[in-house]
Amino acid sequence: MLIKTFADGFDHPTSSDITPAHVYQNRRQWLQQAGLMGLAAAGLDAQAQTARPGELAPLQAKPSPLAGAMATDTLTPYKDATTYNNFYEFGTDKLDPVRNVKNFLVSPWSVEIEGLVKKPGRINLEDLLKVSAMEERIYRMRCVEGWSLVMPWVGYSLSELIKRVEPLGSAKYVEFVTLADPKTMPYVGSRVLSWPYVEGLRMDEAMHPLTLLTFGLYGEVLPKQNGAPVRLNVPWKYGFKNAKSIVKIRFTDKQPATAWNKAAAQEYGFYSNVNPNVDHPRWSQATERRIGEDGLLTKKRKTLMFNGYEAQVGQLYAGMDLTKNF
Amino acid sequence: MQWRNAFLSPWAKPLLAVLLSLPMAWLIYATFNNLLGANPAEALSRETGDWTLRGLCLVLAITPLRVVLQAPGLLRLRRTVGVATFLYACVHLLCYAWFDQGFALEDMSQDILKRPFIWLGFSAWVLMLPLAATSFNAAIRWLGGRRWQALHRLVYAAALLSVLHFFWMRAGKNNFTEVWVYAVILGGLMVWRVRWWRLPK
């Protein structure tokens, strides 16, 4: 039985519920547009990962939804990103790594989890890759030497791995030990640094979602000279904090003795947060040169506090004297 | 011997000048053809610094070579090497002032005072200034040979400061191999000189 009411579709409790007449009258057109936009968005999504240079195996990832993870700066060209490297196991010149990595074997690879942790053990790279969904993140990388790059990395938040291995309450720091194989890394043994190269983070820094366990660059697996097969990226710190070719992740209650800090404590602190107000003893940190983008005569650009990630990480250092804890 | 006369040839100086300008010519060519890698500013600074050190080694080797090889004609060529070295030092300073500091004079003066590493390099350049300014025959006449020679002993201090500047630059990276090469060459040349000065003449 048809119950006739007086409701004609224009009977609303509040006036804001009423669809404006011009929208209602153009509803078919609106649907069409919405559909097109959806298609466009899907298309964008598929293409969203940075175009691959076609040099190495692909490593697919979705653009990261994390705040601050997708810098809008111009990307450093692949060639510059893979030929201008500090990786002292392969030499001290920026061009040395790409020239000297030929014999460096990145497969098979495994990472040892040890120290103050409930689930220690060795994880094969294949399993490590599956710990969490791969994200593409575009990070600025500021070198302590006064230059910077913008790199599309692929990986997942280190915190995903840390949660899985369940550190004990007594674990206050995370130490990263990198490969030191004199047979395949010709400059291991040079007196520039003590080997293996060790880096470290405070637990809250390691747990910060922006701290990226990295497996890829430019949509492909990491090139050897960029720290294959697994490295770290902590975008608010000077580049040397990003340990490359990691073989051990150790949870400790003591601040790790990190490579550059051991070599020159007055120049390289444990924290090494990017800070334009605290100079390196031999040069100012107020400005930087963007590799591949700034020309020879371009004025150097201002360096940003925490490399521009202050909104995301500033609270980690609240109340700390950053001049002392440089 | 015949080859010693080569230093006296009217072609010797121009030829040497061409040889000494080759690195600069290469750097200019490389700059305009994008051959200096990802960070040309850094490459230019480092290259011109390296060539200044090499020039200092060369200019300080002339007297020992002249004595050891018994080739007095080499002395004629010293000024060419010295002036070229000073020019490399000037370009090196220009790289710092331009690419690194964007000619901000106030920043630069603070930087020079604040940082021993910069201060050492700048001092070495300042010490070379009076040498370059008196590198013509009339200056030798005005000053008198003895005073001119005394003034030009500043080159030893300039060389010492230059090596220290380089040492400091590399200190942060504990990367001293090249520093030792220059230190050993320049130190060896100084040791030779001191012994030569002490010889009864």
Interface residues (C-beta under 8 A of the other chain):
Chain A: K79 D80 T83 Y84 T92 K94 L95 W147 R191 V192 L193 A263 A264 E267 Y268 D279 H280 P281 R282 W283 S284 R289 I291 G292 L296 L297 K299 K300
Chain B: T31 G37 A38 N39 P40 A41 E42 L44 W98 F99 D100 G102 D107 D111 K114 R115 F117 I118 W168 M169 A171 G172 K173 N174 N175
